[in-house]
Amino acid sequence: VLALFFLWCDIARRQRAEWQLQSQLALRTAMERSAPVGLRAWSLDGRLLYASEAFCRMVGWTEPALLAHAGSQPPYWPAGQGNEFAWLQACAAQEGALQSGVPTMLQHRDGHMLDVLVQGAPLALANGRAIGWLASALDITERRRVERLAARQQDMLEASGRLVAVGEVASTLAHELNQPLGALSSFANGLLNRLQQQSITLDEVGPVVERMARIAEK
């Protein structure tokens, strides 16, 4: 009877532990499914161990397909960026880089590129022993597209502002040049008419020419 009692207590304790584990697993699964952040986990030797459902949706690959590439270059990592795990380790060596997030590019299964913000941390047990690495990836493609669009619109606005300023300067110059040139033309035509009509004396010519010289100098 005593043995049965201890066995019952042990079974009850195991059931409580199993229920807590299932609750934690269900909570983690629900969080991963609802969050837009994709998660990946690697072993210490750089072998991909896990890819969350959100990350699989992000890159268009299933988890089995990604794990099948464990130990080799994953299909979502652009070839020109070197080895993904080595890149992650290099970012981790920069103080605070992975905590604040490092921008990079991922390739979707259909070929288009994604702008992502990567954060990471060592994957450690309760006793502090590191057993791998965990990294998150946030898709910021739409944000970058909006930022680039806003930058182009700002450039266009600044270019329009410069054109308006140039137009105002050109208008001012045209006005300032047109007045004295028009006055010179009027004086020249008037002087020419009077000379042709022989209705002007030499003494009258002098002041007109002096005024024309002042206008030309201005």
Helices and strands as residue ranges (DSSP letters): H 2-34, E 38-43, E 48-51, H 53-59, H 63-67, G 79-81, H 84-93, H 97-100, E 102-107, E 113-124, E 130-139, H 141-197, H 202-217
